[in-house]
């Protein structure tokens, strides 16, 4: 399909929609079949330009009958690479969960992918069962964060978290958080001064099925500190309890 052509989608209200962006046809077709078998609506793009057009068409539709609930994103794409797509979406405050698929598997590659805004990173070659499990975790956590919660506002010193508005202010200034950062902060502020281990945070935020490395927690904590703390190297909110984990306040 040429990048300029944007099809009309008929999305079932009962199904979640996954955008699969992958330029290798065998991987794209295999993953699409597996996701469809799991009950997801799947749309595909084979290059970065086509993917951005599809995302743009989803966010601009007034009838809201088409939405993208999860993006599975290759990095090495024609026209626009996956990192630039991810970075662009986050800069536009589009926090659709993103799972990166890439043959680039060094620790630095993974860290860069997470730093530009991806929620998870899966290295090629991968197993379809693991891929499906990671998709389930991301979709479940995304739905949870979007639900209307009983307590509308959480406050701790100069940090205010507005649950129903998915908004956070620090010292009176609005800060932009990714879904995982927001969920971490909500968990911490709901249990001030309680110590959470890395494994507990992985289970609570990424899900018991998550295959994520515990270092993922450290990366997200660092990002939160950069957004909350006056001096991230001497944090006042998110405190490291050496040998145990982290606490808030």
ChimeraX attribute file (.defattr): number of C-alpha atoms within 10 A of each C-alpha:
attribute: neighborCount
match mode: 1-to-1
recipient: residues
	/A:1	10
	/A:2	10
	/A:3	15
	/A:4	10
	/A:5	10
	/A:6	16
	/A:7	10
	/A:8	9
	/A:9	12
	/A:10	9
	/A:11	16
	/A:12	12
	/A:13	9
	/A:14	9
	/A:15	12
	/A:16	17
	/A:17	23
	/A:18	24
	/A:19	22
	/A:20	24
	/A:21	25
	/A:22	27
	/A:23	19
	/A:24	13
	/A:25	10
	/A:26	10
	/A:27	12
	/A:28	17
	/A:29	14
	/A:30	11
	/A:31	19
	/A:32	20
	/A:33	13
	/A:34	16
	/A:35	20
	/A:36	14
	/A:37	10
	/A:38	11
	/A:39	12
	/A:40	19
	/A:41	21
	/A:42	21
	/A:43	18
	/A:44	20
	/A:45	21
	/A:46	20
	/A:47	23
	/A:48	26
	/A:49	18
	/A:50	22
	/A:51	25
	/A:52	18
	/A:53	15
	/A:54	22
	/A:55	18
	/A:56	13
	/A:57	15
	/A:58	18
	/A:59	13
	/A:60	11
	/A:61	11
	/A:62	8
	/A:63	6
	/A:64	9
	/A:65	12
	/A:66	20
	/A:67	20
	/A:68	19
	/A:69	20
	/A:70	22
	/A:71	24
	/A:72	23
	/A:73	28
	/A:74	26
	/A:75	23
	/A:76	19
	/A:77	18
	/A:78	14
	/A:79	10
	/A:80	16
	/A:81	16
	/A:82	26
	/A:83	22
	/A:84	12
	/A:85	19
	/A:86	26
	/A:87	16
	/A:88	15
	/A:89	18
	/A:90	17
	/A:91	13
	/A:92	8
	/A:93	11
	/A:94	15
	/A:95	20
	/A:96	22
	/A:97	25
	/A:98	24
	/A:99	25
	/A:100	23
	/A:101	24
	/A:102	21
	/A:103	14
	/A:104	14
	/A:105	14
	/A:106	9
	/A:107	9
	/A:108	10
	/A:109	14
	/A:110	19
	/A:111	16
	/A:112	12
	/A:113	22
	/A:114	21
	/A:115	16
	/A:116	17
	/A:117	24
	/A:118	27
	/A:119	23
	/A:120	23
	/A:121	25
	/A:122	23
	/A:123	14
	/A:124	12
	/A:125	10
	/A:126	12
	/A:127	10
	/A:128	13
	/A:129	10
	/A:130	14
	/A:131	18
	/A:132	14
	/A:133	15
	/A:134	22
	/A:135	22
	/A:136	17
	/A:137	18
	/A:138	25
	/A:139	19
	/A:140	14
	/A:141	19
	/A:142	20
	/A:143	11
	/A:144	12
	/A:145	19
	/A:146	13
	/A:147	10
	/A:148	12
	/A:149	11
	/A:150	8
	/A:151	10
	/A:152	12
	/A:153	15
	/A:154	15
	/A:155	13
	/A:156	14
	/A:157	9
	/A:158	12
	/A:159	19
	/A:160	19
	/A:161	20
	/A:162	15
	/A:163	21
	/A:164	15
	/A:165	11
	/A:166	16
	/A:167	15
	/A:168	23
	/A:169	17
	/A:170	17
	/A:171	13
	/A:172	10
	/A:173	10
	/A:174	13
	/A:175	12
	/A:176	15
	/A:177	20
	/A:178	20
	/A:179	22
	/A:180	23
	/A:181	19
	/A:182	20
	/A:183	21
	/A:184	21
	/A:185	22
	/A:186	18
	/A:187	17
	/A:188	21
	/A:189	21
	/A:190	15
	/A:191	14
	/A:192	14
	/A:193	15
	/A:194	13
	/A:195	17
	/A:196	20
	/A:197	16
	/A:198	18
	/A:199	14
	/A:200	15
	/A:201	19
	/A:202	22
	/A:203	14
	/A:204	15
	/A:205	23
	/A:206	25
	/A:207	19
	/A:208	14
	/A:209	13
	/A:210	18
	/A:211	17
	/A:212	17
	/A:213	13
	/A:214	14
	/A:215	12
	/A:216	19
	/A:217	22
	/A:218	14
	/A:219	13
	/A:220	18
	/A:221	19
	/A:222	15
	/A:223	16
	/A:224	21
	/A:225	19
	/A:226	14
	/A:227	18
	/A:228	22
	/A:229	17
	/A:230	14
	/A:231	11
	/A:232	16
	/A:233	10
	/A:234	11
	/A:235	16
	/A:236	14
	/A:237	23
	/A:238	22
	/A:239	17
	/A:240	15
	/A:241	12
	/A:242	7
	/A:243	7
	/A:244	11
	/A:245	17
	/A:246	21
	/A:247	19
	/A:248	21
	/A:249	16
